[in-house]
Amino acid sequence: MTPHTLRHTFATHLLRATGNLKLVQQALRHSDVTTTARVYSHLTGNDVAEAVRALRPDEPLEGAAADARAVAEEVLAALPPTVREALAALTAGAGDRRP
């Protein structure tokens, strides 16, 4: 295990525990929050599934996933504002790069 792996693991756990991208930026001493967002705001399939279940605890995941756009909007709305802003900054202009 390298120091870089430890740093990345720490930052990922910190972001998941707090949901505070700005805190992770400061902990890692990144000068720009978009650097932090690009590297550490990744979502795994489990993260999305857990978020959907938290939003709709009485509804099976399959039912919630039927309307993917609505679920995605709810997941984004549940994120802290700093994370939403950083993700918006990352995706600005991405429309011309998508396949």
C-alpha positions as CSV (number, residue, x, y, z in Angstrom):
1,M,0.0,0.0,0.0
2,T,1.4,3.4,-1.0
3,P,1.0,6.8,0.6
4,H,-1.1,7.8,-2.3
5,T,-3.5,4.9,-1.8
6,L,-3.9,5.8,1.9
7,R,-4.6,9.4,1.0
8,H,-7.2,8.5,-1.6
9,T,-8.9,6.0,0.7
10,F,-8.9,8.6,3.5
11,A,-10.5,11.2,1.2
12,T,-13.1,8.8,-0.1
13,H,-14.1,7.8,3.4
14,L,-14.2,11.4,4.6
15,L,-16.4,12.4,1.7
16,R,-18.8,9.5,2.2
17,A,-18.9,10.1,6.0
18,T,-19.5,13.8,5.8
19,G,-20.8,14.6,2.3
20,N,-18.7,17.7,2.6
21,L,-16.5,18.2,-0.5
22,K,-15.1,21.5,0.8
23,L,-13.9,19.7,3.9
24,V,-12.1,17.1,1.8
25,Q,-10.6,19.8,-0.4
26,Q,-9.2,21.5,2.8
27,A,-8.0,18.2,4.2
28,L,-6.1,17.4,1.0
29,R,-4.9,21.0,0.6
30,H,-6.3,21.2,-3.0
31,S,-6.3,24.8,-4.2
32,D,-9.4,24.3,-6.3
33,V,-12.5,22.4,-5.3
34,T,-13.0,21.2,-8.9
35,T,-9.8,19.1,-8.5
36,T,-11.3,17.5,-5.4
37,A,-14.7,17.0,-7.1
38,R,-13.1,15.4,-10.2
39,V,-11.2,12.8,-8.2
40,Y,-13.3,12.2,-5.1
41,S,-17.0,12.7,-5.9
42,H,-17.3,9.5,-7.8
43,L,-20.3,7.4,-7.1
44,T,-20.3,3.6,-7.1
45,G,-23.3,1.5,-7.9
46,N,-23.7,0.8,-4.2
47,D,-23.6,4.5,-3.3
48,V,-26.5,5.2,-5.8
49,A,-28.5,2.2,-4.6
50,E,-28.1,3.2,-1.0
51,A,-29.1,6.8,-1.8
52,V,-32.2,5.6,-3.6
53,R,-33.2,3.3,-0.8
54,A,-32.7,6.1,1.7
55,L,-35.0,8.3,-0.3
56,R,-37.6,5.6,-0.9
57,P,-37.3,3.2,2.0
58,D,-40.7,1.6,1.5
59,E,-40.3,1.1,-2.2
60,P,-38.3,-1.7,-3.7
61,L,-35.2,-0.5,-5.6
62,E,-36.5,-2.0,-8.9
63,G,-39.6,0.2,-8.6
64,A,-37.6,3.3,-7.8
65,A,-35.2,2.7,-10.6
66,A,-38.0,2.5,-13.1
67,D,-38.0,6.2,-13.5
68,A,-34.2,6.8,-13.7
69,R,-34.4,10.5,-14.3
70,A,-36.6,11.2,-11.3
71,V,-34.4,9.0,-9.1
72,A,-31.2,10.8,-10.4
73,E,-32.8,14.2,-9.6
74,E,-33.7,13.1,-6.1
75,V,-30.2,11.7,-5.5
76,L,-28.7,15.0,-6.7
77,A,-31.1,17.0,-4.6
78,A,-30.0,15.0,-1.5
79,L,-26.3,15.9,-2.0
80,P,-24.8,18.8,-0.1
81,P,-24.9,22.1,-2.1
82,T,-21.1,22.2,-2.4
83,V,-21.1,18.7,-4.0
84,R,-23.9,19.7,-6.4
85,E,-22.0,22.9,-7.4
86,A,-18.8,21.0,-8.0
87,L,-20.5,18.4,-10.1
88,A,-22.3,21.1,-12.1
89,A,-18.9,22.8,-12.8
90,L,-17.5,19.5,-13.9
91,T,-20.3,18.7,-16.3
92,A,-20.6,22.2,-17.7
93,G,-19.9,21.9,-21.4
94,A,-19.8,18.1,-21.2
95,G,-22.7,17.9,-23.7
96,D,-20.4,18.3,-26.6
97,R,-18.0,15.6,-25.3
98,R,-20.6,12.8,-24.7
99,P,-20.9,10.1,-27.3
